[in-house]
Amino acid sequence: MSHNLLMIEDDARLAAMVAQYLEQSGFSVRCAGDGQSGLEQLNTPTKGATTDLVILDLMLPDMDGLEVCRRIRALPTSLAQVPVLMLTAKGDAMDRIIGLEIGADDYLPKPFEPRELLARIRAVLRRRVESPATDHLTLRFGGLEIDRDARSVSIQGAPCELTSYQFDLLVALAERAGRVLTRDQIMEAVRGRELDAFDRSIDVHMGRIRAAIEVDPKTPKRILTVRGVGYVFARQQD
């Protein structure tokens, strides 16, 4: 099945090159040269097909990629859950952290190899469609419910907003409740890219998950940090 991608990039030459490469790999690609037209295209399915992933440049002429990402996450219905892979030309890690905090699923610094972009796109899409091999699709911890089939999270019936990647991280921890996992083990569980020595993106994602599911994110009761090791999902009930 061909996936539909939307690339929001003001460098027309780069966008055309990337689109051609991805189309040769079996994807359908639409391009937008600024944030507003990108949001409009996202809201307009092509031949009834919705967008499966957005490739979003950080630097755009009308608004920056961070603002576009914020607006995507504020959209109604399933559009708000579309995975976002952010491109950044800046070397400052803060741009990447902010992007992850506001809902980007992954990031890739410029310049990049098209093969790496392709690999990351496939990894994000794979995480989105794969379901854990289990007969119990819903995990329940007191008032917290994680529905793996619907890919939704709720507390006392109220929905929690998580990106596709954050949902997979939460599932990876919840399935192994009571077991301390290193960052590498968590990333392996969601089949994501490997961490490097300077990449703390998983900590940013954990902060966002805590903000969504904890009563007091500064004093978490569900996702606990084990200093020098990683994280553990507590078995406690509400």
MARBA-3410 file (N, C-alpha, C, O; in Angstrom, 1 decimal):
238
0.8,-1.2,0.0,0.0,0.0,0.0,0.9,1.2,0.0,1.8,1.4,0.8 ~ 0.6,2.2,-0.9,1.3,3.4,-1.0,0.9,4.4,0.1,-0.3,4.6,0.3 ~ 1.9,5.0,0.8,1.6,6.0,1.8,1.7,7.4,1.2,2.5,7.6,0.3 ~ 0.8,8.2,1.7,0.7,9.6,1.2,1.5,10.5,2.2,1.2,10.6,3.4 ~ 2.5,11.2,1.6,3.4,12.1,2.4,3.1,13.6,2.0,2.8,13.8,0.8
3.2,14.5,2.9,3.2,15.9,2.6,4.5,16.5,3.1,4.8,16.5,4.3 ~ 5.2,17.1,2.1,6.5,17.8,2.5,6.3,19.3,2.4,5.9,19.9,1.4 ~ 6.5,19.9,3.6,6.3,21.4,3.7,7.8,22.0,3.8,8.4,21.9,4.8 ~ 8.2,22.5,2.6,9.6,22.9,2.4,9.7,24.0,1.4,9.1,23.9,0.3 ~ 10.3,25.2,1.8,10.3,26.3,0.9,11.4,26.3,-0.1,11.4,27.0,-1.1
12.4,25.3,0.0,13.4,25.1,-1.0,12.8,24.2,-2.1,12.8,23.0,-1.9 ~ 12.4,24.8,-3.2,11.7,24.0,-4.2,12.6,23.0,-4.8,12.1,21.9,-5.1 ~ 13.8,23.3,-5.0,14.8,22.3,-5.6,14.9,21.1,-4.7,14.9,20.0,-5.2 ~ 15.1,21.4,-3.4,15.3,20.3,-2.5,14.0,19.4,-2.4,14.0,18.2,-2.4 ~ 12.8,20.1,-2.3,11.6,19.4,-2.2,11.3,18.5,-3.4,10.9,17.4,-3.3
11.7,19.0,-4.6,11.5,18.2,-5.8,12.4,17.0,-5.9,12.0,15.9,-6.3 ~ 13.6,17.2,-5.4,14.6,16.1,-5.4,14.1,15.0,-4.4,14.2,13.8,-4.7 ~ 13.7,15.5,-3.2,13.3,14.5,-2.2,12.0,13.8,-2.6,11.9,12.6,-2.4 ~ 11.1,14.6,-3.2,9.8,14.0,-3.6,10.1,12.9,-4.7,9.5,11.8,-4.7 ~ 11.0,13.2,-5.6,11.3,12.2,-6.7,11.9,10.9,-6.1,11.5,9.8,-6.5
12.8,11.1,-5.1,13.5,10.0,-4.5,12.4,9.1,-3.7,12.4,7.9,-3.8 ~ 11.5,9.8,-3.0,10.6,9.0,-2.2,9.5,8.4,-3.1,9.0,7.3,-2.8 ~ 9.2,9.0,-4.2,8.2,8.4,-5.1,8.8,7.2,-5.8,8.1,6.2,-6.1 ~ 10.1,7.2,-6.0,10.8,6.0,-6.6,10.8,4.9,-5.6,10.9,3.7,-5.9 ~ 10.6,5.2,-4.3,10.5,4.2,-3.2,9.1,3.8,-2.9,8.9,3.1,-1.9
8.2,4.2,-3.7,6.8,3.8,-3.5,5.8,4.7,-2.8,4.7,4.3,-2.6 ~ 6.3,5.9,-2.5,5.4,6.8,-1.7,4.8,7.8,-2.7,5.3,8.1,-3.8 ~ 3.6,8.3,-2.3,3.0,9.4,-3.0,3.3,10.7,-2.2,3.0,10.8,-1.0 ~ 3.8,11.7,-2.9,4.3,12.9,-2.2,3.7,14.2,-2.8,3.7,14.4,-4.0 ~ 3.1,15.0,-1.9,2.7,16.4,-2.2,3.6,17.3,-1.5,4.2,17.1,-0.5
3.8,18.5,-2.2,4.8,19.5,-1.6,4.0,20.8,-1.4,3.2,21.2,-2.2 ~ 4.4,21.5,-0.4,3.9,22.9,-0.1,5.1,23.8,0.2,6.1,23.3,0.9 ~ 5.1,25.0,-0.3,6.3,25.9,-0.1,6.2,26.8,1.1,7.2,27.5,1.4 ~ 5.1,26.8,1.8,5.0,27.6,3.1,4.1,26.9,4.0,3.4,25.9,3.7 ~ 4.0,27.4,5.3,3.2,26.7,6.3,1.8,26.8,6.1,1.1,25.8,6.3
1.2,27.9,5.6,-0.2,28.0,5.4,-0.7,27.1,4.3,-1.7,26.4,4.5 ~ 0.0,27.1,3.2,-0.5,26.2,2.1,-0.3,24.7,2.5,-1.1,23.8,2.1 ~ 0.7,24.4,3.4,0.9,23.1,3.9,-0.3,22.6,4.7,-0.8,21.5,4.6 ~ -0.7,23.5,5.6,-1.9,23.2,6.5,-3.1,23.0,5.7,-4.0,22.2,6.0 ~ -3.3,23.9,4.6,-4.5,23.7,3.7,-4.4,22.4,3.0,-5.5,21.7,2.9
-3.3,22.0,2.5,-3.2,20.7,1.9,-3.4,19.5,2.8,-4.1,18.5,2.5 ~ -3.0,19.7,4.1,-3.2,18.6,5.1,-4.7,18.5,5.3,-5.2,17.3,5.5 ~ -5.4,19.6,5.2,-6.9,19.5,5.4,-7.7,19.1,4.2,-8.9,18.9,4.2 ~ -6.9,18.9,3.1,-7.6,18.6,1.8,-7.1,17.2,1.3,-6.0,17.2,0.6 ~ -7.7,16.1,1.6,-7.3,14.8,1.1,-7.2,14.8,-0.4,-8.0,15.3,-1.1
-6.2,14.0,-0.9,-6.0,13.8,-2.4,-6.8,12.6,-2.8,-6.4,11.5,-2.3 ~ -7.8,12.7,-3.6,-8.6,11.6,-4.1,-9.1,10.7,-2.9,-9.1,9.5,-3.0 ~ -9.5,11.4,-1.9,-10.0,10.8,-0.7,-9.0,10.2,0.2,-9.4,9.6,1.3 ~ -7.7,10.3,-0.1,-6.7,9.7,0.7,-6.1,10.7,1.7,-5.7,11.8,1.2 ~ -6.1,10.4,2.9,-5.5,11.3,3.9,-4.0,11.3,4.0,-3.4,10.3,3.4
-3.4,12.2,4.6,-1.9,12.3,4.7,-1.4,11.3,5.8,-2.0,11.4,6.9 ~ -0.4,10.5,5.5,0.1,9.5,6.5,1.2,10.1,7.3,1.5,9.6,8.4 ~ 1.9,11.1,6.7,3.1,11.6,7.5,3.4,13.0,6.9,3.3,13.2,5.6 ~ 3.9,13.9,7.7,4.3,15.2,7.3,5.8,15.4,7.5,6.3,15.2,8.6 ~ 6.5,15.8,6.4,7.9,16.2,6.5,7.9,17.7,6.6,7.5,18.4,5.6
8.4,18.2,7.7,8.2,19.7,8.0,9.5,20.4,8.2,10.3,20.0,9.1 ~ 9.8,21.4,7.4,11.0,22.1,7.5,10.8,23.1,8.7,9.7,23.7,8.9 ~ 11.9,23.4,9.4,11.8,24.3,10.5,11.7,25.7,10.1,11.0,26.6,10.7 ~ 12.5,26.1,9.0,12.5,27.4,8.5,11.6,27.6,7.3,11.9,27.1,6.2 ~ 10.5,28.4,7.5,9.6,28.6,6.4,9.3,30.1,6.3,9.5,30.8,7.2
8.9,30.6,5.1,8.8,32.0,4.9,7.7,32.7,5.6,7.8,33.9,6.0 ~ 6.6,32.1,5.9,5.4,32.7,6.5,5.3,32.5,8.0,4.9,33.3,8.8 ~ 5.7,31.3,8.5,5.7,30.9,9.9,6.7,29.8,10.0,6.9,29.0,9.1 ~ 7.3,29.7,11.2,8.3,28.6,11.4,7.6,27.3,11.6,6.4,27.2,11.8 ~ 8.4,26.2,11.4,7.9,24.9,11.5,7.3,24.5,12.8,6.4,23.7,12.9
7.9,25.2,13.9,7.3,24.9,15.2,5.9,25.4,15.3,5.0,24.7,15.9 ~ 5.6,26.5,14.7,4.2,27.0,14.7,3.3,26.1,13.9,2.2,25.8,14.3 ~ 3.8,25.6,12.7,3.0,24.7,11.9,2.7,23.5,12.7,1.6,22.9,12.6 ~ 3.7,22.9,13.4,3.5,21.7,14.2,2.5,21.9,15.3,1.6,21.1,15.5 ~ 2.5,23.1,15.9,1.5,23.4,16.9,0.1,23.4,16.3,-0.8,22.9,17.0
0.0,24.0,15.2,-1.3,24.1,14.5,-1.8,22.7,14.1,-3.0,22.4,14.2 ~ -0.9,21.9,13.7,-1.3,20.5,13.3,-1.8,19.8,14.5,-2.9,19.1,14.5 ~ -1.1,19.9,15.6,-1.6,19.2,16.9,-2.9,19.8,17.4,-3.5,19.1,18.2 ~ -3.2,21.0,17.0,-4.4,21.6,17.5,-5.6,21.3,16.6,-6.7,21.7,16.9 ~ -5.4,20.6,15.4,-6.5,20.3,14.5,-7.4,19.3,15.1,-7.1,18.5,16.0
-8.7,19.4,14.7,-9.7,18.4,15.2,-9.5,17.0,14.5,-8.7,16.9,13.5 ~ -10.1,16.0,15.1,-10.2,14.7,14.5,-8.8,14.1,14.4,-7.8,14.5,15.1 ~ -8.6,13.1,13.5,-7.4,12.3,13.4,-6.3,13.1,12.8,-5.1,12.7,12.8 ~ -6.5,14.3,12.1,-5.5,15.1,11.5,-4.4,15.5,12.6,-3.2,15.6,12.2 ~ -4.9,15.7,13.8,-3.9,16.1,14.8,-2.9,15.0,15.2,-1.9,15.3,15.8
-3.2,13.8,14.8,-2.4,12.6,15.2,-1.4,12.2,14.1,-0.6,11.3,14.2 ~ -1.4,13.0,12.9,-0.6,12.6,11.8,0.9,12.7,12.3,1.2,13.8,12.9 ~ 1.7,11.7,12.0,3.1,11.8,12.4,3.8,13.0,11.7,3.6,13.3,10.5 ~ 4.7,13.7,12.4,5.5,14.8,11.9,7.0,14.5,12.0,7.5,14.3,13.1 ~ 7.7,14.6,10.9,9.1,14.4,10.9,9.7,15.8,10.6,9.5,16.3,9.5
10.4,16.4,11.5,10.9,17.8,11.3,12.3,17.9,10.8,13.2,17.1,11.3 ~ 12.5,18.7,9.8,13.8,19.0,9.3,14.3,20.3,9.8,13.6,21.3,9.9 ~ 15.6,20.3,10.3,16.2,21.5,10.8,17.6,21.7,10.3,18.3,20.8,10.2 ~ 17.9,22.9,9.9,19.2,23.3,9.4,20.1,23.7,10.5,21.3,23.9,10.4 ~ 19.5,23.9,11.7,20.3,24.5,12.8,20.9,23.3,13.6,20.3,22.3,13.8
22.1,23.6,14.2,22.8,22.6,15.0,22.4,22.7,16.4,22.8,21.8,17.2 ~ 21.7,23.8,16.8,21.3,23.9,18.2,20.3,22.8,18.6,19.2,22.7,18.1 ~ 20.7,22.1,19.6,19.8,21.0,20.1,18.5,21.5,20.6,17.5,20.8,20.7 ~ 18.4,22.8,21.1,17.2,23.3,21.6,16.1,23.3,20.6,14.9,23.1,21.0 ~ 16.4,23.6,19.3,15.3,23.6,18.3,14.7,22.2,18.2,13.5,22.0,18.1
15.6,21.2,18.3,15.1,19.8,18.2,14.2,19.5,19.5,13.1,18.8,19.3 ~ 14.7,19.9,20.6,13.9,19.6,21.9,12.6,20.3,21.8,11.6,19.7,22.2 ~ 12.5,21.6,21.4,11.2,22.3,21.3,10.3,21.6,20.4,9.1,21.4,20.6 ~ 10.9,21.2,19.2,10.0,20.5,18.2,9.4,19.2,18.8,8.2,18.9,18.6 ~ 10.2,18.4,19.5,9.7,17.2,20.1,8.7,17.5,21.2,7.7,16.8,21.4
8.9,18.6,22.0,8.0,19.0,23.0,6.6,19.4,22.5,5.6,19.1,23.2 ~ 6.6,20.0,21.3,5.3,20.4,20.8,4.6,19.4,19.9,3.5,19.6,19.4 ~ 5.2,18.2,19.8,4.5,17.1,19.1,5.2,16.5,17.9,4.6,15.6,17.3 ~ 6.4,16.9,17.5,7.1,16.2,16.4,7.4,14.8,16.8,7.8,14.6,18.0 ~ 7.3,13.9,15.9,7.6,12.5,16.2,9.1,12.1,16.1,9.7,11.2,16.7
9.8,12.9,15.2,11.2,12.7,15.0,11.8,13.9,14.3,11.0,14.8,13.9 ~ 13.1,14.0,14.2,13.7,15.1,13.5,14.9,14.6,12.8,15.5,13.6,13.1 ~ 15.3,15.4,11.8,16.5,15.1,11.0,17.2,16.4,10.6,16.6,17.2,9.9 ~ 18.5,16.5,11.0,19.2,17.8,10.7,19.6,17.8,9.2,19.9,16.8,8.6 ~ 19.6,19.0,8.7,20.1,19.3,7.3,21.6,19.6,7.4,22.1,20.1,8.5
22.4,19.2,6.4,22.0,18.4,5.3,21.9,16.9,5.7,22.5,16.5,6.6 ~ 21.0,16.2,4.9,20.8,14.8,5.3,20.9,13.9,4.0,20.8,14.4,2.9 ~ 21.1,12.7,4.3,21.1,11.7,3.2,19.7,11.2,2.9,19.0,10.9,3.9 ~ 19.3,11.2,1.7,17.9,10.8,1.4,17.6,9.4,1.9,16.5,9.1,2.3 ~ 18.6,8.5,2.0,18.4,7.2,2.5,18.1,7.2,4.0,17.3,6.4,4.4
18.7,8.1,4.7,18.3,8.2,6.1,16.9,8.8,6.3,16.2,8.3,7.2 ~ 16.5,9.7,5.5,15.2,10.2,5.6,14.2,9.1,5.3,13.2,9.0,6.0 ~ 14.5,8.3,4.3,13.6,7.2,3.9,13.5,6.2,5.1,12.4,5.7,5.4 ~ 14.6,5.9,5.7,14.6,5.0,6.8,13.8,5.5,8.0,13.1,4.7,8.6 ~ 13.9,6.8,8.2,13.2,7.3,9.4,11.7,7.4,9.1,10.9,7.1,9.9
11.3,7.7,7.8,9.9,7.7,7.5,9.3,6.3,7.6,8.3,6.2,8.2 ~ 10.0,5.3,7.2,9.5,4.0,7.3,9.4,3.5,8.7,8.5,2.8,9.1 ~ 10.4,4.0,9.6,10.3,3.6,11.0,9.1,4.2,11.7,8.5,3.6,12.5 ~ 8.9,5.5,11.4,7.7,6.2,12.0,6.4,5.5,11.6,5.5,5.3,12.4 ~ 6.3,5.2,10.3,5.1,4.6,9.8,4.9,3.2,10.3,3.8,2.8,10.6
6.0,2.5,10.4,5.9,1.1,11.0,5.5,1.2,12.4,4.6,0.3,12.8 ~ 6.0,2.1,13.2,5.5,2.2,14.6,4.0,2.5,14.6,3.3,2.1,15.6 ~ 3.5,3.2,13.7,2.1,3.6,13.7,1.2,2.5,13.4,0.1,2.4,13.9 ~ 1.6,1.6,12.5,0.7,0.5,12.1,0.9,-0.8,12.8,0.0,-1.6,12.8 ~ 2.0,-1.0,13.4,2.3,-2.3,14.0,1.6,-2.3,15.4,1.5,-1.3,16.1
1.0,-3.5,15.7,0.3,-3.7,17.0,1.1,-4.8,17.7,1.5,-5.8,17.1 ~ 1.2,-4.7,19.0,1.8,-5.8,19.8,1.1,-7.1,19.7,-0.1,-7.1,19.6 ~ 1.8,-8.2,19.7,1.2,-9.5,19.6,0.6,-9.9,20.9,1.4,-10.4,21.8 ~ -0.6,-9.6,21.1,-1.3,-9.9,22.4,-2.8,-10.0,22.2,-3.3,-9.4,21.3 ~ -3.4,-10.8,23.1,-4.9,-10.9,23.0,-5.6,-9.8,23.7,-6.8,-9.5,23.4
-4.9,-9.1,24.6,-5.5,-8.0,25.3,-5.1,-6.6,24.7,-4.0,-6.2,24.9 ~ -6.0,-6.1,24.0,-5.7,-4.8,23.3,-5.7,-3.6,24.2,-5.1,-2.6,23.8 ~ -6.4,-3.7,25.3,-6.5,-2.5,26.2,-5.7,-2.8,27.5,-6.0,-3.8,28.2 ~ -4.8,-1.9,27.8,-4.1,-2.0,29.1,-4.8,-1.1,30.1,-5.1,0.1,29.7 ~ -5.1,-1.5,31.3,-5.8,-0.7,32.3,-5.0,-0.7,33.6,-4.5,-1.7,34.1
-4.8,0.5,34.0,-4.1,0.8,35.3,-4.9,1.8,36.1,-4.7,3.0,36.0 ~ -5.9,1.3,36.9,-6.8,2.2,37.5,-7.6,2.9,36.5,-8.3,2.3,35.7 ~ -7.6,4.3,36.6,-8.3,5.1,35.7,-7.7,5.3,34.3,-8.2,5.9,33.4 ~ -6.4,4.8,34.2,-5.7,5.0,33.0,-6.0,3.8,32.0,-5.8,2.6,32.4 ~ -6.4,4.1,30.8,-6.7,3.1,29.8,-5.9,3.3,28.6,-5.9,4.4,28.0
-5.2,2.3,28.1,-4.4,2.4,26.9,-4.9,1.4,25.9,-4.8,0.2,26.0 ~ -5.6,1.9,24.9,-6.2,1.1,23.8,-5.3,1.0,22.6,-5.2,1.9,21.9 ~ -4.7,-0.2,22.5,-3.7,-0.4,21.5,-4.3,-0.5,20.1,-3.7,-0.2,19.1 ~ -5.5,-1.0,20.0,-6.2,-1.1,18.8,-6.6,0.3,18.2,-6.4,0.6,17.0 ~ -7.2,1.1,19.1,-7.6,2.4,18.6,-6.5,3.4,18.7,-6.6,4.6,18.3
-5.4,3.0,19.3,-4.2,3.9,19.6,-4.6,5.1,20.3,-4.3,6.3,19.9 ~ -5.3,4.9,21.4,-5.8,6.1,22.2,-5.5,5.8,23.7,-5.3,4.7,24.1 ~ -5.4,6.9,24.4,-5.1,6.9,25.9,-6.2,7.8,26.6,-6.5,8.9,26.1 ~ -6.7,7.3,27.7,-7.7,8.1,28.4,-7.4,7.9,29.9,-6.9,6.9,30.4 ~ -7.8,8.9,30.7,-7.8,8.9,32.1,-9.2,9.2,32.6,-9.7,10.3,32.4
-9.8,8.2,33.3,-11.2,8.4,33.8,-12.1,8.8,32.6,-13.1,9.5,32.8 ~ -11.8,8.2,31.5,-12.7,8.5,30.3,-12.3,9.7,29.5,-12.8,9.9,28.4 ~ -11.4,10.6,30.0,-11.0,11.8,29.3,-9.8,11.5,28.5,-8.8,10.9,29.0 ~ -9.8,11.8,27.2,-8.7,11.5,26.3,-7.5,12.3,26.6,-7.5,13.4,27.0 ~ -6.3,11.6,26.4,-5.0,12.2,26.5,-4.4,12.4,25.2,-4.5,11.5,24.3
-3.8,13.5,24.9,-3.2,13.8,23.6,-1.7,13.4,23.6,-0.9,14.0,24.3 ~ -1.4,12.4,22.8,0.0,12.0,22.6,0.2,11.8,21.1,-0.7,11.5,20.3 ~ 1.5,12.0,20.7,1.9,11.8,19.3,1.9,10.2,19.1,1.9,9.5,20.1 ~ 2.0,9.8,17.9,2.1,8.4,17.5,3.4,7.8,18.2,3.3,6.7,18.8 ~ 4.5,8.5,18.2,5.7,8.0,18.8,5.5,7.9,20.4,6.0,6.9,21.0
5.0,8.9,21.0,4.8,8.9,22.4,3.8,7.8,22.9,4.0,7.2,23.9 ~ 2.8,7.6,22.0,1.9,6.4,22.3,2.7,5.1,22.4,2.5,4.3,23.3 ~ 3.6,4.9,21.4,4.4,3.7,21.3,5.3,3.6,22.5,5.5,2.5,23.0 ~ 5.9,4.7,22.9,6.8,4.7,24.1,6.0,4.3,25.3,6.5,3.5,26.2 ~ 4.8,4.9,25.5,4.0,4.6,26.7,3.6,3.1,26.7,3.7,2.4,27.7
3.2,2.5,25.5,2.8,1.1,25.4,4.0,0.2,25.8,3.9,-0.7,26.5 ~ 5.2,0.6,25.3,6.4,-0.2,25.6,6.7,-0.3,27.1,7.1,-1.3,27.6 ~ 6.5,0.8,27.8,6.7,0.8,29.2,5.6,0.1,29.9,5.8,-0.7,30.8 ~ 4.3,0.4,29.5,3.2,-0.2,30.3,3.1,-1.7,30.1,2.7,-2.4,31.0 ~ 3.5,-2.2,28.9,3.5,-3.7,28.7,4.5,-4.3,29.7,4.4,-5.5,30.0
5.5,-3.6,30.1,6.6,-4.1,31.0,6.5,-3.4,32.3,7.5,-3.2,33.0 ~ 5.3,-3.2,32.8,5.1,-2.5,34.1,5.9,-3.2,35.2,5.8,-4.4,35.3 ~ 6.6,-2.4,36.0,7.4,-2.9,37.1,8.8,-3.3,36.7,9.6,-3.6,37.6 ~ 9.1,-3.3,35.4,10.4,-3.6,35.0,11.2,-2.3,34.6,10.7,-1.5,33.8 ~ 12.4,-2.2,35.1,13.2,-1.0,34.8,13.8,-1.2,33.4,14.5,-2.3,33.1
13.6,-0.2,32.5,14.1,-0.3,31.2,15.2,0.8,30.9,14.9,1.9,31.3 ~ 16.3,0.5,30.3,17.2,1.5,29.9,16.6,2.2,28.7,15.7,1.8,28.0 ~ 17.2,3.4,28.3,16.8,4.1,27.2,16.9,3.3,25.9,16.1,3.3,25.0 ~ 18.0,2.6,25.8,18.3,1.7,24.6,17.2,0.6,24.5,16.7,0.3,23.4 ~ 16.8,0.0,25.6,15.8,-1.0,25.6,14.4,-0.5,25.2,13.7,-1.1,24.5
14.1,0.8,25.6,12.9,1.4,25.3,12.9,1.7,23.8,11.9,1.4,23.1 ~ 14.0,2.2,23.3,14.0,2.5,21.8,14.0,1.3,21.0,13.4,1.3,19.9 ~ 14.6,0.2,21.5,14.6,-1.1,20.7,13.1,-1.6,20.7,12.7,-2.2,19.7 ~ 12.4,-1.4,21.8,11.1,-1.9,21.9,10.1,-1.3,20.9,9.2,-1.9,20.4 ~ 10.4,0.0,20.6,9.5,0.7,19.6,10.2,0.7,18.2,9.7,1.3,17.3
11.3,0.0,18.1,12.0,-0.1,16.9,12.3,1.2,16.2,12.2,1.4,15.0 ~ 12.8,2.1,17.1,13.1,3.5,16.6,14.6,3.5,16.3,15.3,2.5,16.3 ~ 15.1,4.7,16.0,16.5,4.9,15.7,17.3,4.8,16.9,16.8,5.0,18.0 ~ 18.5,4.4,16.8,19.4,4.3,17.9,19.8,5.7,18.5,19.8,6.7,17.8 ~ 19.9,5.7,19.8,20.4,6.9,20.5,21.8,7.1,20.2,22.6,6.2,20.1
22.3,8.4,20.1,23.7,8.7,20.2,24.0,9.4,21.5,23.1,9.6,22.3 ~ 25.3,9.6,21.7,25.7,10.1,23.0,25.1,11.5,23.4,25.1,11.8,24.6 ~ 24.6,12.2,22.4,24.1,13.6,22.7,22.6,13.7,22.5,22.1,14.8,22.6 ~ 22.0,12.6,22.3,20.6,12.6,22.0,19.7,12.3,23.2,19.8,11.2,23.7 ~ 19.0,13.3,23.8,18.2,13.1,24.9,16.7,13.2,24.6,15.9,13.5,25.4
16.4,12.9,23.3,15.1,13.1,22.8,14.1,12.3,23.6,12.9,12.7,23.8 ~ 14.5,11.1,24.0,13.6,10.2,24.7,13.1,10.8,26.0,12.0,10.6,26.5 ~ 14.0,11.6,26.7,13.7,12.3,27.9,12.6,13.3,27.7,11.7,13.6,28.5 ~ 12.7,14.0,26.5,11.7,15.0,26.2,10.4,14.4,26.0,9.4,14.9,26.5 ~ 10.4,13.2,25.3,9.1,12.5,25.1,8.5,12.1,26.4,7.3,12.1,26.6
9.3,11.6,27.3,8.8,11.1,28.6,8.2,12.3,29.3,7.2,12.1,30.0 ~ 8.8,13.4,29.2,8.2,14.6,29.9,6.8,14.9,29.3,5.9,15.3,30.1 ~ 6.7,14.8,28.0,5.4,15.0,27.4,4.3,14.0,27.8,3.2,14.3,28.0 ~ 4.8,12.7,27.9,3.8,11.7,28.3,3.4,11.9,29.7,2.2,11.8,30.0 ~ 4.3,12.3,30.6,4.0,12.6,32.0,3.0,13.7,32.1,2.0,13.7,32.9
3.2,14.7,31.2,2.3,15.9,31.3,0.9,15.5,30.9,-0.1,16.1,31.3 ~ 0.8,14.4,30.1,-0.5,14.0,29.6,-1.2,13.0,30.6,-2.5,13.0,30.7 ~ -0.5,12.2,31.3,-1.1,11.1,32.1,-0.9,11.3,33.6,-1.6,10.6,34.4 ~ 0.0,12.1,34.0,0.2,12.3,35.5,-0.6,13.4,36.1,-0.9,14.4,35.4 ~ -1.1,13.2,37.3,-1.8,14.2,38.0,-0.9,15.4,38.2,-1.3,16.6,38.0
0.3,15.1,38.7,1.4,16.1,38.9,2.6,15.7,38.2,3.4,14.9,38.7 ~ 2.9,16.2,36.9,4.0,15.7,36.2,5.4,15.9,36.9,6.3,15.2,36.6 ~ 5.4,16.9,37.8,6.7,17.2,38.5,6.9,16.1,39.6,8.1,16.0,40.0 ~ 5.9,15.5,40.0,6.0,14.4,41.0,5.3,13.2,40.4,4.2,12.8,40.9 ~ 5.9,12.5,39.4,5.2,11.4,38.7,5.0,10.2,39.6,5.8,9.9,40.4
3.8,9.6,39.4,3.5,8.3,40.1,3.5,7.1,39.2,3.6,6.0,39.7 ~ 3.4,7.3,37.9,3.3,6.2,36.9,4.6,5.9,36.2,5.1,4.8,36.3 ~ 5.2,7.0,35.6,6.4,6.8,34.9,7.5,7.4,35.8,7.6,8.6,36.0 ~ 8.4,6.5,36.4,9.4,6.9,37.3,10.8,6.8,36.7,11.1,5.9,35.9 ~ 11.6,7.8,37.0,13.0,7.8,36.5,13.9,7.0,37.5,13.8,7.2,38.7
14.6,6.1,37.0,15.6,5.4,37.8,17.0,6.0,37.4,17.5,5.6,36.3 ~ 17.5,6.8,38.2,18.7,7.5,37.9,19.9,6.6,37.5,20.2,5.6,38.1 ~ 20.5,7.0,36.4,21.6,6.2,35.9,21.2,5.0,35.1,22.1,4.2,34.6 ~ 19.9,4.7,35.0,19.5,3.5,34.4,18.5,3.8,33.3,18.8,3.6,32.1 ~ 17.3,4.3,33.7,16.3,4.6,32.7,14.9,4.9,33.3,14.8,5.8,34.1
13.9,4.1,32.9,12.5,4.4,33.4,11.8,3.1,33.7,12.2,2.0,33.3 ~ 10.8,3.3,34.6,10.0,2.1,35.0,8.5,2.6,35.1,8.3,3.7,35.6 ~ 7.6,1.8,34.5,6.2,2.1,34.7,5.7,1.4,35.9,5.7,0.2,36.0 ~ 5.2,2.2,36.9,4.7,1.7,38.2,3.4,0.9,38.0,2.6,1.2,37.2 ~ 3.3,-0.2,38.7,2.1,-1.0,38.7,1.0,-0.5,39.5,-0.1,-1.0,39.4
1.2,0.6,40.2,0.1,1.1,41.1,-1.2,1.4,40.5,-1.2,1.7,39.3 ~ -2.2,1.3,41.2,-3.6,1.6,40.7,-4.0,2.9,41.3,-3.5,3.3,42.4 ~ -5.0,3.5,40.6,-5.6,4.8,41.2,-6.4,4.5,42.4,-6.9,5.4,43.0
END
